Amino acid sequence: MILGRVVGEVWATRKHATLEGRKLLVIAPRYWYAPSHECGHLVAVDPVGAGIGEEVVVCVGDPARRAAAQAWGEALVNLPIEAAVMAIVDRVELAPVGERGARPLRTVGDQR
Amino acid sequence: MIAGRVIGEVWATKKAPGLVGRRLLLVSVDGEDRVMIAIDTLDAREGQAVLVAPGSGGRNVIQPGPDNRAVLCDAAIALLRDDLPEES
């Protein structure tokens, strides 16, 4: 999973039938996470109900599809999903700098 | 397995039902700039050096066996390292 911030929403008229009426969010990761896409942003479905500007936990891969299937009551195999919002973050508690190891924490993008 | 260090914890009230009761830890990956969130079952503390099992391996940490595909987890802390010296 990764920690990210909701920076936008994607609207599409023509889409896969199982995505009809589903909210798609643009997520900017909080820290570098070796993305498969160069820009680092990703689009995730939102079974939890997050809003723009909120910090979220995003799950990538098969569990994302399962979480969406559970939330929507859809058949698992039909969902073309690779990322889902799993939680809305209340608070992040960071260890003191001395306990984080040698590397400084590198954040990605615009950190509001 | 990914070697890393626990650098923090993430608290969330509103979450997917499958994540309720799970402890989410921020882990910085050794030797890289990236940070991931892993589910913790071993009570790891901040600053603890750990190994993270990504993907389906993480699921097996939480619930062993072949019938665990419903577990919502893409990374879990598999062991707490105590044999490696501190990074300097």
N, CA and C atoms of all chains as a GROMACS GRO file, in nm:
protein
  600
    1MET      N    1   0.084  -0.120   0.000
    1MET     CA    2   0.000   0.000   0.000
    1MET      C    3   0.087   0.124   0.000
    2ILE      N    4   0.030   0.233  -0.040
    2ILE     CA    5   0.105   0.358  -0.036
    2ILE      C    6   0.021   0.467   0.031
    3LEU      N    7   0.091   0.568   0.076
    3LEU     CA    8   0.025   0.685   0.133
    3LEU      C    9   0.018   0.791   0.023
    4GLY      N   10  -0.099   0.848   0.002
    4GLY     CA   11  -0.112   0.947  -0.104
    4GLY      C   12  -0.216   1.052  -0.071
    5ARG      N   13  -0.231   1.147  -0.161
    5ARG     CA   14  -0.329   1.252  -0.142
    5ARG      C   15  -0.418   1.257  -0.265
    6VAL      N   16  -0.547   1.275  -0.244
    6VAL     CA   17  -0.639   1.284  -0.356
    6VAL      C   18  -0.624   1.422  -0.419
    7VAL      N   19  -0.584   1.428  -0.545
    7VAL     CA   20  -0.563   1.558  -0.609
    7VAL      C   21  -0.666   1.584  -0.719
    8GLY      N   22  -0.747   1.486  -0.752
    8GLY     CA   23  -0.843   1.513  -0.858
    8GLY      C   24  -0.939   1.399  -0.878
    9GLU      N   25  -1.030   1.420  -0.969
    9GLU     CA   26  -1.130   1.320  -0.999
    9GLU      C   27  -1.136   1.304  -1.151
   10VAL      N   28  -1.160   1.184  -1.195
   10VAL     CA   29  -1.166   1.159  -1.339
   10VAL      C   30  -1.311   1.131  -1.379
   11TRP      N   31  -1.357   1.201  -1.480
   11TRP     CA   32  -1.493   1.179  -1.529
   11TRP      C   33  -1.484   1.118  -1.668
   12ALA      N   34  -1.560   1.014  -1.692
   12ALA     CA   35  -1.560   0.951  -1.824
   12ALA      C   36  -1.702   0.903  -1.855
   13THR      N   37  -1.747   0.930  -1.976
   13THR     CA   38  -1.881   0.887  -2.014
   13THR      C   39  -1.877   0.743  -2.063
   14ARG      N   40  -1.783   0.719  -2.153
   14ARG     CA   41  -1.773   0.581  -2.204
   14ARG      C   42  -1.669   0.507  -2.123
   15LYS      N   43  -1.716   0.408  -2.050
   15LYS     CA   44  -1.621   0.330  -1.972
   15LYS      C   45  -1.672   0.188  -1.957
   16HIS      N   46  -1.586   0.106  -1.902
   16HIS     CA   47  -1.622  -0.035  -1.879
   16HIS      C   48  -1.749  -0.041  -1.795
   17ALA      N   49  -1.837  -0.134  -1.829
   17ALA     CA   50  -1.969  -0.140  -1.766
   17ALA      C   51  -1.961  -0.148  -1.614
   18THR      N   52  -1.863  -0.218  -1.561
   18THR     CA   53  -1.855  -0.233  -1.416
   18THR      C   54  -1.807  -0.104  -1.347
   19LEU      N   55  -1.759  -0.009  -1.426
   19LEU     CA   56  -1.715   0.118  -1.367
   19LEU      C   57  -1.822   0.225  -1.375
   20GLU      N   58  -1.938   0.192  -1.430
   20GLU     CA   59  -2.048   0.288  -1.437
   20GLU      C   60  -2.086   0.335  -1.297
   21GLY      N   61  -2.091   0.466  -1.278
   21GLY     CA   62  -2.132   0.519  -1.149
   21GLY      C   63  -2.026   0.511  -1.041
   22ARG      N   64  -1.908   0.465  -1.077
   22ARG     CA   65  -1.801   0.454  -0.977
   22ARG      C   66  -1.711   0.577  -0.984
   23LYS      N   67  -1.665   0.619  -0.868
   23LYS     CA   68  -1.579   0.737  -0.861
   23LYS      C   69  -1.434   0.697  -0.885
   24LEU      N   70  -1.368   0.771  -0.975
   24LEU     CA   71  -1.227   0.748  -1.002
   24LEU      C   72  -1.147   0.868  -0.954
   25LEU      N   73  -1.048   0.845  -0.872
   25LEU     CA   74  -0.971   0.954  -0.813
   25LEU      C   75  -0.827   0.954  -0.863
   26VAL      N   76  -0.774   1.074  -0.883
   26VAL     CA   77  -0.631   1.086  -0.915
   26VAL      C   78  -0.556   1.100  -0.783
   27ILE      N   79  -0.459   1.013  -0.761
   27ILE     CA   80  -0.385   1.010  -0.636
   27ILE      C   81  -0.240   1.051  -0.660
   28ALA      N   82  -0.193   1.148  -0.583
   28ALA     CA   83  -0.050   1.183  -0.586
   28ALA      C   84   0.014   1.117  -0.465
   29PRO      N   85   0.111   1.029  -0.487
   29PRO     CA   86   0.174   0.964  -0.372
   29PRO      C   87   0.245   1.064  -0.284
   30ARG      N   88   0.246   1.038  -0.155
   30ARG     CA   89   0.310   1.127  -0.059
   30ARG      C   90   0.462   1.110  -0.063
   31TYR      N   91   0.505   0.989  -0.076
   31TYR     CA   92   0.648   0.962  -0.084
   31TYR      C   93   0.674   0.881  -0.210
   32TRP      N   94   0.798   0.883  -0.252
   32TRP     CA   95   0.837   0.808  -0.371
   32TRP      C   96   0.808   0.659  -0.351
   33TYR      N   97   0.751   0.593  -0.449
   33TYR     CA   98   0.717   0.453  -0.428
   33TYR      C   99   0.748   0.363  -0.547
   34ALA      N  100   0.839   0.406  -0.635
   34ALA     CA  101   0.877   0.326  -0.752
   34ALA      C  102   0.754   0.292  -0.835
   35PRO      N  103   0.690   0.391  -0.892
   35PRO     CA  104   0.566   0.365  -0.966
   35PRO      C  105   0.594   0.298  -1.100
   36SER      N  106   0.494   0.228  -1.148
   36SER     CA  107   0.508   0.167  -1.280
   36SER      C  108   0.483   0.272  -1.388
   37HIS      N  109   0.424   0.384  -1.348
   37HIS     CA  110   0.402   0.493  -1.443
   37HIS      C  111   0.499   0.605  -1.408
   38GLU      N  112   0.561   0.665  -1.509
   38GLU     CA  113   0.669   0.760  -1.483
   38GLU      C  114   0.625   0.882  -1.402
   39CYS      N  115   0.502   0.928  -1.424
   39CYS     CA  116   0.459   1.051  -1.359
   39CYS      C  117   0.442   1.032  -1.208
   40GLY      N  118   0.422   0.909  -1.165
   40GLY     CA  119   0.406   0.885  -1.023
   40GLY      C  120   0.262   0.892  -0.976
   41HIS      N  121   0.177   0.963  -1.050
   41HIS     CA  122   0.036   0.969  -1.012
   41HIS      C  123  -0.032   0.839  -1.052
   42LEU      N  124  -0.142   0.810  -0.986
   42LEU     CA  125  -0.218   0.694  -1.030
   42LEU      C  126  -0.367   0.720  -1.011
   43VAL      N  127  -0.446   0.644  -1.083
   43VAL     CA  128  -0.591   0.657  -1.072
   43VAL      C  129  -0.642   0.537  -0.994
   44ALA      N  130  -0.720   0.566  -0.890
   44ALA     CA  131  -0.772   0.459  -0.805
   44ALA      C  132  -0.924   0.471  -0.795
   45VAL      N  133  -0.991   0.358  -0.784
   45VAL     CA  134  -1.134   0.363  -0.755
   45VAL      C  135  -1.151   0.392  -0.606
   46ASP      N  136  -1.272   0.434  -0.571
   46ASP     CA  137  -1.291   0.484  -0.436
   46ASP      C  138  -1.411   0.420  -0.367
   47PRO      N  139  -1.397   0.298  -0.316
   47PRO     CA  140  -1.510   0.236  -0.244
   47PRO      C  141  -1.534   0.297  -0.107
   48VAL      N  142  -1.437   0.370  -0.054
   48VAL     CA  143  -1.446   0.422   0.083
   48VAL      C  144  -1.519   0.556   0.088
   49GLY      N  145  -1.503   0.637  -0.016
   49GLY     CA  146  -1.571   0.767  -0.018
   49GLY      C  147  -1.481   0.883   0.022
   50ALA      N  148  -1.364   0.892  -0.040
   50ALA     CA  149  -1.270   0.999  -0.009
   50ALA      C  150  -1.301   1.121  -0.095
   51GLY      N  151  -1.258   1.240  -0.047
   51GLY     CA  152  -1.278   1.362  -0.122
   51GLY      C  153  -1.146   1.422  -0.163
   52ILE      N  154  -1.153   1.520  -0.252
   52ILE     CA  155  -1.032   1.586  -0.301
   52ILE      C  156  -0.961   1.655  -0.185
   53GLY      N  157  -0.829   1.638  -0.177
   53GLY     CA  158  -0.748   1.700  -0.073
   53GLY      C  159  -0.723   1.608   0.045
   54GLU      N  160  -0.794   1.496   0.051
   54GLU     CA  161  -0.776   1.408   0.166
   54GLU      C  162  -0.656   1.315   0.149
   55GLU      N  163  -0.595   1.284   0.262
   55GLU     CA  164  -0.487   1.186   0.263
   55GLU      C  165  -0.548   1.047   0.267
   56VAL      N  166  -0.497   0.958   0.185
   56VAL     CA  167  -0.556   0.825   0.180
   56VAL      C  168  -0.449   0.716   0.175
   57VAL      N  169  -0.492   0.595   0.208
   57VAL     CA  170  -0.409   0.477   0.189
   57VAL      C  171  -0.461   0.408   0.064
   58VAL      N  172  -0.372   0.383  -0.031
   58VAL     CA  173  -0.412   0.321  -0.157
   58VAL      C  174  -0.348   0.184  -0.168
   59CYS      N  175  -0.430   0.086  -0.199
   59CYS     CA  176  -0.384  -0.051  -0.217
   59CYS      C  177  -0.366  -0.076  -0.367
   60VAL      N  178  -0.262  -0.146  -0.404
   60VAL     CA  179  -0.233  -0.171  -0.544
   60VAL      C  180  -0.235  -0.321  -0.569
   61GLY      N  181  -0.290  -0.360  -0.683
   61GLY     CA  182  -0.287  -0.501  -0.721
   61GLY      C  183  -0.415  -0.575  -0.687
   62ASP      N  184  -0.404  -0.704  -0.670
   62ASP     CA  185  -0.520  -0.790  -0.652
   62ASP      C  186  -0.609  -0.753  -0.532
   63PRO      N  187  -0.551  -0.719  -0.416
   63PRO     CA  188  -0.637  -0.682  -0.303
   63PRO      C  189  -0.724  -0.560  -0.334
   64ALA      N  190  -0.677  -0.472  -0.422
   64ALA     CA  191  -0.755  -0.354  -0.460
   64ALA      C  192  -0.884  -0.398  -0.530
   65ARG      N  193  -0.868  -0.493  -0.619
   65ARG     CA  194  -0.983  -0.546  -0.694
   65ARG      C  195  -1.081  -0.614  -0.598
   66ARG      N  196  -1.026  -0.687  -0.503
   66ARG     CA  197  -1.112  -0.756  -0.406
   66ARG      C  198  -1.186  -0.659  -0.316
   67ALA      N  199  -1.117  -0.554  -0.275
   67ALA     CA  200  -1.182  -0.455  -0.189
   67ALA      C  201  -1.297  -0.389  -0.263
   68ALA      N  202  -1.276  -0.356  -0.389
   68ALA     CA  203  -1.382  -0.294  -0.468
   68ALA      C  204  -1.498  -0.392  -0.489
   69ALA      N  205  -1.465  -0.516  -0.515
   69ALA     CA  206  -1.569  -0.618  -0.537
   69ALA      C  207  -1.654  -0.635  -0.411
   70GLN      N  208  -1.588  -0.636  -0.295
   70GLN     CA  209  -1.660  -0.650  -0.168
   70GLN      C  210  -1.752  -0.530  -0.144
   71ALA      N  211  -1.700  -0.411  -0.173
   71ALA     CA  212  -1.775  -0.290  -0.144
   71ALA      C  213  -1.894  -0.274  -0.238
   72TRP      N  214  -1.878  -0.316  -0.361
   72TRP     CA  215  -1.982  -0.293  -0.461
   72TRP      C  216  -2.072  -0.415  -0.483
   73GLY      N  217  -2.033  -0.529  -0.427
   73GLY     CA  218  -2.109  -0.650  -0.450
   73GLY      C  219  -2.102  -0.700  -0.594
   74GLU      N  220  -1.992  -0.670  -0.660
   74GLU     CA  221  -1.974  -0.715  -0.800
   74GLU      C  222  -1.900  -0.848  -0.801
   75ALA      N  223  -1.910  -0.917  -0.916
   75ALA     CA  224  -1.830  -1.038  -0.934
   75ALA      C  225  -1.685  -0.997  -0.951
   76LEU      N  226  -1.600  -1.067  -0.881
   76LEU     CA  227  -1.459  -1.029  -0.873
   76LEU      C  228  -1.391  -1.026  -1.009
   77VAL      N  229  -1.416  -1.126  -1.089
   77VAL     CA  230  -1.338  -1.140  -1.213
   77VAL      C  231  -1.368  -1.030  -1.313
   78ASN      N  232  -1.478  -0.960  -1.294
   78ASN     CA  233  -1.519  -0.863  -1.394
   78ASN      C  234  -1.454  -0.726  -1.379
   79LEU      N  235  -1.390  -0.702  -1.267
   79LEU     CA  236  -1.347  -0.566  -1.239
   79LEU      C  237  -1.209  -0.534  -1.296
   80PRO      N  238  -1.201  -0.435  -1.384
   80PRO     CA  239  -1.072  -0.395  -1.440
   80PRO      C  240  -1.007  -0.290  -1.350
   81ILE      N  241  -0.957  -0.331  -1.235
   81ILE     CA  242  -0.911  -0.236  -1.133
   81ILE      C  243  -0.774  -0.279  -1.084
   82GLU      N  244  -0.684  -0.184  -1.071
   82GLU     CA  245  -0.553  -0.217  -1.015
   82GLU      C  246  -0.518  -0.136  -0.891
   83ALA      N  247  -0.598  -0.035  -0.860
   83ALA     CA  248  -0.569   0.044  -0.739
   83ALA      C  249  -0.700   0.090  -0.677
   84ALA      N  250  -0.708   0.085  -0.545
   84ALA     CA  251  -0.829   0.127  -0.476
   84ALA      C  252  -0.792   0.201  -0.348
   85VAL      N  253  -0.873   0.303  -0.316
   85VAL     CA  254  -0.857   0.371  -0.188
   85VAL      C  255  -0.908   0.277  -0.079
   86MET      N  256  -0.824   0.253   0.022
   86MET     CA  257  -0.859   0.157   0.126
   86MET      C  258  -0.893   0.225   0.258
   87ALA      N  259  -0.840   0.343   0.279
   87ALA     CA  260  -0.863   0.410   0.407
   87ALA      C  261  -0.841   0.559   0.392
   88ILE      N  262  -0.913   0.636   0.474
   88ILE     CA  263  -0.893   0.780   0.479
   88ILE      C  264  -0.813   0.810   0.605
   89VAL      N  265  -0.699   0.874   0.588
   89VAL     CA  266  -0.604   0.888   0.697
   89VAL      C  267  -0.649   0.998   0.794
   90ASP      N  268  -0.651   0.965   0.922
   90ASP     CA  269  -0.675   1.065   1.025
   90ASP      C  270  -0.544   1.134   1.063
   91ARG      N  271  -0.442   1.052   1.079
   91ARG     CA  272  -0.318   1.104   1.136
   91ARG      C  273  -0.202   1.015   1.093
   92VAL      N  274  -0.089   1.077   1.065
   92VAL     CA  275   0.034   1.002   1.038
   92VAL      C  276   0.133   1.039   1.145
   93GLU      N  277   0.186   0.936   1.209
   93GLU     CA  278   0.282   0.959   1.317
   93GLU      C  279   0.418   0.919   1.265
   94LEU      N  280   0.511   1.014   1.259
   94LEU     CA  281   0.644   0.984   1.205
   94LEU      C  282   0.745   0.969   1.319
   95ALA      N  283   0.836   0.874   1.304
   95ALA     CA  284   0.942   0.855   1.402
   95ALA      C  285   1.037   0.974   1.399
   96PRO      N  286   1.106   1.000   1.510
   96PRO     CA  287   1.207   1.106   1.509
   96PRO      C  288   1.311   1.079   1.400
   97VAL      N  289   1.372   1.185   1.349
   97VAL     CA  290   1.464   1.172   1.235
   97VAL      C  291   1.571   1.066   1.262
   98GLY      N  292   1.623   1.062   1.383
   98GLY     CA  293   1.730   0.968   1.416
   98GLY      C  294   1.690   0.822   1.401
   99GLU      N  295   1.562   0.792   1.406
   99GLU     CA  296   1.518   0.653   1.398
   99GLU      C  297   1.474   0.613   1.258
  100ARG      N  298   1.490   0.704   1.162
  100ARG     CA  299   1.439   0.672   1.028
  100ARG      C  300   1.544   0.610   0.937
  101GLY      N  301   1.664   0.585   0.989
  101GLY     CA  302   1.768   0.529   0.904
  101GLY      C  303   1.845   0.641   0.835
  102ALA      N  304   1.934   0.599   0.747
  102ALA     CA  305   2.030   0.695   0.691
  102ALA      C  306   1.967   0.791   0.591
  103ARG      N  307   1.868   0.745   0.519
  103ARG     CA  308   1.816   0.828   0.408
  103ARG      C  309   1.711   0.927   0.455
  104PRO      N  310   1.722   1.051   0.409
  104PRO     CA  311   1.615   1.146   0.441
  104PRO      C  312   1.488   1.105   0.367
  105LEU      N  313   1.375   1.143   0.424
  105LEU     CA  314   1.246   1.111   0.365
  105LEU      C  315   1.225   1.201   0.244
  106ARG      N  316   1.206   1.142   0.128
  106ARG     CA  317   1.184   1.224   0.008
  106ARG      C  318   1.036   1.225  -0.028
  107THR      N  319   0.979   1.342  -0.028
  107THR     CA  320   0.838   1.354  -0.065
  107THR      C  321   0.830   1.381  -0.215
  108VAL      N  322   0.712   1.358  -0.271
  108VAL     CA  323   0.693   1.373  -0.414
  108VAL      C  324   0.593   1.484  -0.440
  109GLY      N  325   0.622   1.566  -0.537
  109GLY     CA  326   0.524   1.662  -0.587
  109GLY      C  327   0.491   1.773  -0.490
  110ASP      N  328   0.377   1.834  -0.512
  110ASP     CA  329   0.332   1.950  -0.437
  110ASP      C  330   0.272   1.904  -0.305
  111GLN      N  331   0.334   1.938  -0.192
  111GLN     CA  332   0.288   1.891  -0.062
  111GLN      C  333   0.210   2.001   0.009
  112ARG      N  334   0.081   1.995   0.001
  112ARG     CA  335   0.003   2.098   0.069
  112ARG      C  336  -0.035   2.054   0.208
  113MET      N  337   1.137  -1.036  -0.056
  113MET     CA  338   1.133  -0.964   0.070
  113MET      C  339   1.204  -0.830   0.054
  114ILE      N  340   1.152  -0.729   0.120
  114ILE     CA  341   1.208  -0.595   0.110
  114ILE      C  342   1.261  -0.555   0.247
  115ALA      N  343   1.389  -0.519   0.253
  115ALA     CA  344   1.446  -0.474   0.379
  115ALA      C  345   1.410  -0.327   0.399
  116GLY      N  346   1.368  -0.294   0.520
  116GLY     CA  347   1.330  -0.155   0.545
  116GLY      C  348   1.332  -0.123   0.692
  117ARG      N  349   1.285  -0.003   0.722
  117ARG     CA  350   1.284   0.043   0.860
  117ARG      C  351   1.151   0.112   0.887
  118VAL      N  352   1.092   0.082   1.000
  118VAL     CA  353   0.964   0.145   1.036
  118VAL      C  354   0.990   0.292   1.069
  119ILE      N  355   0.920   0.381   0.999
  119ILE     CA  356   0.941   0.524   1.027
  119ILE      C  357   0.815   0.591   1.077
  120GLY      N  358   0.707   0.519   1.086
  120GLY     CA  359   0.587   0.584   1.136
  120GLY      C  360   0.466   0.495   1.127
  121GLU      N  361   0.354   0.552   1.171
  121GLU     CA  362   0.231   0.475   1.173
  121GLU      C  363   0.119   0.560   1.112
  122VAL      N  364   0.027   0.495   1.046
  122VAL     CA  365  -0.084   0.565   0.982
  122VAL      C  366  -0.213   0.528   1.054
  123TRP      N  367  -0.289   0.630   1.095
  123TRP     CA  368  -0.414   0.606   1.166
  123TRP      C  369  -0.530   0.643   1.075
  124ALA      N  370  -0.628   0.557   1.067
  124ALA     CA  371  -0.744   0.586   0.984
  124ALA      C  372  -0.869   0.528   1.048
  125THR      N  373  -0.975   0.606   1.053
  125THR     CA  374  -1.101   0.557   1.108
  125THR      C  375  -1.187   0.498   0.997
  126LYS      N  376  -1.196   0.574   0.888
  126LYS     CA  377  -1.280   0.530   0.778
  126LYS      C  378  -1.197   0.443   0.685
  127LYS      N  379  -1.226   0.316   0.681
  127LYS     CA  380  -1.147   0.230   0.592
  127LYS      C  381  -1.228   0.112   0.543
  128ALA      N  382  -1.171   0.042   0.446
  128ALA     CA  383  -1.237  -0.076   0.391
  128ALA      C  384  -1.256  -0.178   0.504
  129PRO      N  385  -1.372  -0.249   0.505
  129PRO     CA  386  -1.401  -0.342   0.614
  129PRO      C  387  -1.288  -0.443   0.638
  130GLY      N  388  -1.222  -0.484   0.533
  130GLY     CA  389  -1.114  -0.582   0.547
  130GLY      C  390  -0.991  -0.530   0.618
  131LEU      N  391  -0.984  -0.399   0.635
  131LEU     CA  392  -0.865  -0.341   0.700
  131LEU      C  393  -0.889  -0.306   0.846
  132VAL      N  394  -1.013  -0.324   0.891
  132VAL     CA  395  -1.045  -0.285   1.029
  132VAL      C  396  -0.964  -0.371   1.126
  133GLY      N  397  -0.902  -0.306   1.222
  133GLY     CA  398  -0.823  -0.378   1.321
  133GLY      C  399  -0.679  -0.402   1.280
  134ARG      N  400  -0.645  -0.366   1.156
  134ARG     CA  401  -0.506  -0.384   1.113
  134ARG      C  402  -0.424  -0.262   1.148
  135ARG      N  403  -0.300  -0.286   1.184
  135ARG     CA  404  -0.208  -0.176   1.214
  135ARG      C  405  -0.128  -0.146   1.088
  136LEU      N  406  -0.130  -0.021   1.046
  136LEU     CA  407  -0.062   0.018   0.922
  136LEU      C  408   0.065   0.096   0.956
  137LEU      N  409   0.178   0.045   0.913
  137LEU     CA  410   0.304   0.111   0.943
  137LEU      C  411   0.369   0.165   0.816
  138LEU      N  412   0.430   0.282   0.828
  138LEU     CA  413   0.508   0.339   0.719
  138LEU      C  414   0.648   0.279   0.726
  139VAL      N  415   0.694   0.222   0.617
  139VAL     CA  416   0.825   0.160   0.614
  139VAL      C  417   0.908   0.226   0.504
  140SER      N  418   1.023   0.276   0.541
  140SER     CA  419   1.112   0.330   0.438
  140SER      C  420   1.204   0.218   0.394
  141VAL      N  421   1.219   0.204   0.262
  141VAL     CA  422   1.295   0.094   0.206
  141VAL      C  423   1.444   0.125   0.214
  142ASP      N  424   1.521   0.031   0.266
  142ASP     CA  425   1.666   0.052   0.280
  142ASP      C  426   1.730   0.077   0.144
  143GLY      N  427   1.816   0.178   0.137
  143GLY     CA  428   1.892   0.203   0.016
  143GLY      C  429   1.813   0.269  -0.095
  144GLU      N  430   1.686   0.300  -0.071
  144GLU     CA  431   1.605   0.366  -0.173
  144GLU      C  432   1.530   0.481  -0.108
  145ASP      N  433   1.474   0.565  -0.194
  145ASP     CA  434   1.402   0.682  -0.142
  145ASP      C  435   1.256   0.653  -0.115
  146ARG      N  436   1.213   0.531  -0.141
  146ARG     CA  437   1.068   0.513  -0.136
  146ARG      C  438   1.018   0.467   0.000
  147VAL      N  439   0.890   0.489   0.019
  147VAL     CA  440   0.822   0.456   0.143
  147VAL      C  441   0.700   0.373   0.109
  148MET      N  442   0.675   0.270   0.184
  148MET     CA  443   0.555   0.190   0.160
  148MET      C  444   0.478   0.173   0.290
  149ILE      N  445   0.352   0.130   0.278
  149ILE     CA  446   0.273   0.100   0.396
  149ILE      C  447   0.258  -0.051   0.404
  150ALA      N  448   0.291  -0.106   0.520
  150ALA     CA  449   0.279  -0.250   0.539
  150ALA      C  450   0.193  -0.277   0.661
  151ILE      N  451   0.119  -0.388   0.655
  151ILE     CA  452   0.038  -0.428   0.769
  151ILE      C  453   0.127  -0.499   0.871
  152ASP      N  454   0.107  -0.465   0.997
  152ASP     CA  455   0.194  -0.518   1.102
  152ASP      C  456   0.117  -0.612   1.193
  153THR      N  457   0.169  -0.735   1.208
  153THR     CA  458   0.110  -0.829   1.302
  153THR      C  459   0.209  -0.862   1.414
  154LEU      N  460   0.330  -0.807   1.405
  154LEU     CA  461   0.438  -0.847   1.497
  154LEU      C  462   0.467  -0.740   1.602
  155ASP      N  463   0.387  -0.635   1.603
  155ASP     CA  464   0.406  -0.528   1.699
  155ASP      C  465   0.542  -0.460   1.683
  156ALA      N  466   0.574  -0.422   1.562
  156ALA     CA  467   0.699  -0.352   1.535
  156ALA      C  468   0.691  -0.210   1.588
  157ARG      N  469   0.804  -0.161   1.637
  157ARG     CA  470   0.810  -0.025   1.690
  157ARG      C  471   0.876   0.067   1.588
  158GLU      N  472   0.861   0.197   1.612
  158GLU     CA  473   0.927   0.294   1.524
  158GLU      C  474   1.078   0.279   1.535
  159GLY      N  475   1.145   0.284   1.420
  159GLY     CA  476   1.289   0.268   1.416
  159GLY      C  477   1.333   0.124   1.399
  160GLN      N  478   1.237   0.030   1.412
  160GLN     CA  479   1.268  -0.112   1.401
  160GLN      C  480   1.306  -0.148   1.256
  161ALA      N  481   1.413  -0.224   1.241
  161ALA     CA  482   1.449  -0.276   1.108
  161ALA      C  483   1.365  -0.400   1.081
  162VAL      N  484   1.307  -0.406   0.963
  162VAL     CA  485   1.213  -0.515   0.933
  162VAL      C  486   1.237  -0.572   0.794
  163LEU      N  487   1.176  -0.687   0.768
  163LEU     CA  488   1.164  -0.736   0.631
  163LEU      C  489   1.016  -0.735   0.596
  164VAL      N  490   0.983  -0.679   0.481
  164VAL     CA  491   0.845  -0.672   0.437
  164VAL      C  492   0.822  -0.774   0.326
  165ALA      N  493   0.715  -0.850   0.340
  165ALA     CA  494   0.675  -0.944   0.235
  165ALA      C  495   0.572  -0.874   0.146
  166PRO      N  496   0.606  -0.849   0.020
  166PRO     CA  497   0.511  -0.783  -0.068
  166PRO      C  498   0.419  -0.884  -0.137
  167GLY      N  499   0.310  -0.834  -0.190
  167GLY     CA  500   0.221  -0.918  -0.272
  167GLY      C  501   0.153  -1.028  -0.193
  168SER      N  502   0.138  -1.144  -0.257
  168SER     CA  503   0.063  -1.252  -0.193
  168SER      C  504   0.137  -1.308  -0.073
  169GLY      N  505   0.268  -1.288  -0.068
  169GLY     CA  506   0.344  -1.331   0.049
  169GLY      C  507   0.297  -1.260   0.175
  170GLY      N  508   0.260  -1.135   0.160
  170GLY     CA  509   0.209  -1.059   0.273
  170GLY      C  510   0.080  -1.117   0.325
  171ARG      N  511  -0.004  -1.164   0.233
  171ARG     CA  512  -0.129  -1.230   0.273
  171ARG      C  513  -0.102  -1.350   0.359
  172ASN      N  514   0.002  -1.426   0.322
  172ASN     CA  515   0.035  -1.547   0.397
  172ASN      C  516   0.084  -1.515   0.538
  173VAL      N  517   0.143  -1.398   0.555
  173VAL     CA  518   0.186  -1.359   0.689
  173VAL      C  519   0.063  -1.341   0.779
  174ILE      N  520  -0.040  -1.281   0.724
  174ILE     CA  521  -0.158  -1.251   0.804
  174ILE      C  522  -0.243  -1.376   0.826
  175GLN      N  523  -0.258  -1.455   0.723
  175GLN     CA  524  -0.336  -1.578   0.737
  175GLN      C  525  -0.276  -1.684   0.646
  176PRO      N  526  -0.206  -1.782   0.702
  176PRO     CA  527  -0.141  -1.884   0.620
  176PRO      C  528  -0.245  -1.971   0.549
  177GLY      N  529  -0.199  -2.038   0.447
  177GLY     CA  530  -0.287  -2.134   0.382
  177GLY      C  531  -0.332  -2.089   0.246
  178PRO      N  532  -0.384  -2.181   0.169
  178PRO     CA  533  -0.423  -2.147   0.032
  178PRO      C  534  -0.554  -2.068   0.023
  179ASP      N  535  -0.634  -2.072   0.127
  179ASP     CA  536  -0.766  -2.007   0.117
  179ASP      C  537  -0.768  -1.869   0.180
  180ASN      N  538  -0.666  -1.790   0.152
  180ASN     CA  539  -0.657  -1.660   0.218
  180ASN      C  540  -0.668  -1.545   0.120
  181ARG      N  541  -0.724  -1.572   0.004
  181ARG     CA  542  -0.724  -1.467  -0.099
  181ARG      C  543  -0.816  -1.351  -0.064
  182ALA      N  544  -0.903  -1.370   0.033
  182ALA     CA  545  -0.992  -1.261   0.071
  182ALA      C  546  -0.925  -1.161   0.163
  183VAL      N  547  -0.807  -1.195   0.215
  183VAL     CA  548  -0.736  -1.101   0.301
  183VAL      C  549  -0.689  -0.981   0.219
  184LEU      N  550  -0.728  -0.861   0.262
  184LEU     CA  551  -0.693  -0.742   0.184
  184LEU      C  552  -0.558  -0.689   0.230
  185CYS      N  553  -0.454  -0.733   0.163
  185CYS     CA  554  -0.320  -0.693   0.204
  185CYS      C  555  -0.226  -0.706   0.085
  186ASP      N  556  -0.152  -0.600   0.055
  186ASP     CA  557  -0.051  -0.615  -0.052
  186ASP      C  558   0.091  -0.606   0.001
  187ALA      N  559   0.105  -0.588   0.133
  187ALA     CA  560   0.238  -0.591   0.193
  187ALA      C  561   0.223  -0.608   0.344
  188ALA      N  562   0.304  -0.697   0.401
  188ALA     CA  563   0.298  -0.718   0.546
  188ALA      C  564   0.439  -0.733   0.600
  189ILE      N  565   0.456  -0.694   0.726
  189ILE     CA  566   0.586  -0.711   0.789
  189ILE      C  567   0.602  -0.857   0.828
  190ALA      N  568   0.706  -0.919   0.773
  190ALA     CA  569   0.723  -1.062   0.790
  190ALA      C  570   0.815  -1.095   0.907
  191LEU      N  571   0.913  -1.012   0.932
  191LEU     CA  572   0.998  -1.038   1.047
  191LEU      C  573   1.066  -0.910   1.092
  192LEU      N  574   1.104  -0.911   1.220
  192LEU     CA  575   1.175  -0.797   1.277
  192LEU      C  576   1.323  -0.832   1.278
  193ARG      N  577   1.402  -0.750   1.210
  193ARG     CA  578   1.547  -0.778   1.202
  193ARG      C  579   1.614  -0.729   1.329
  194ASP      N  580   1.695  -0.819   1.388
  194ASP     CA  581   1.776  -0.770   1.500
  194ASP      C  582   1.922  -0.805   1.481
  195ASP      N  583   1.951  -0.867   1.368
  195ASP     CA  584   2.089  -0.911   1.346
  195ASP      C  585   2.170  -0.812   1.264
  196LEU      N  586   2.100  -0.718   1.198
  196LEU     CA  587   2.175  -0.626   1.112
  196LEU      C  588   2.213  -0.501   1.189
  197PRO      N  589   2.335  -0.451   1.167
  197PRO     CA  590   2.376  -0.328   1.235
  197PRO      C  591   2.299  -0.209   1.180
  198GLU      N  592   2.290  -0.104   1.259
  198GLU     CA  593   2.226   0.020   1.216
  198GLU      C  594   2.293   0.074   1.092
  199GLU      N  595   2.214   0.126   1.000
  199GLU     CA  596   2.271   0.196   0.885
  199GLU      C  597   2.339   0.323   0.935
  200SER      N  598   2.454   0.355   0.877
  200SER     CA  599   2.520   0.478   0.923
  200SER      C  600   2.538   0.574   0.806
   0.00000   0.00000   0.00000
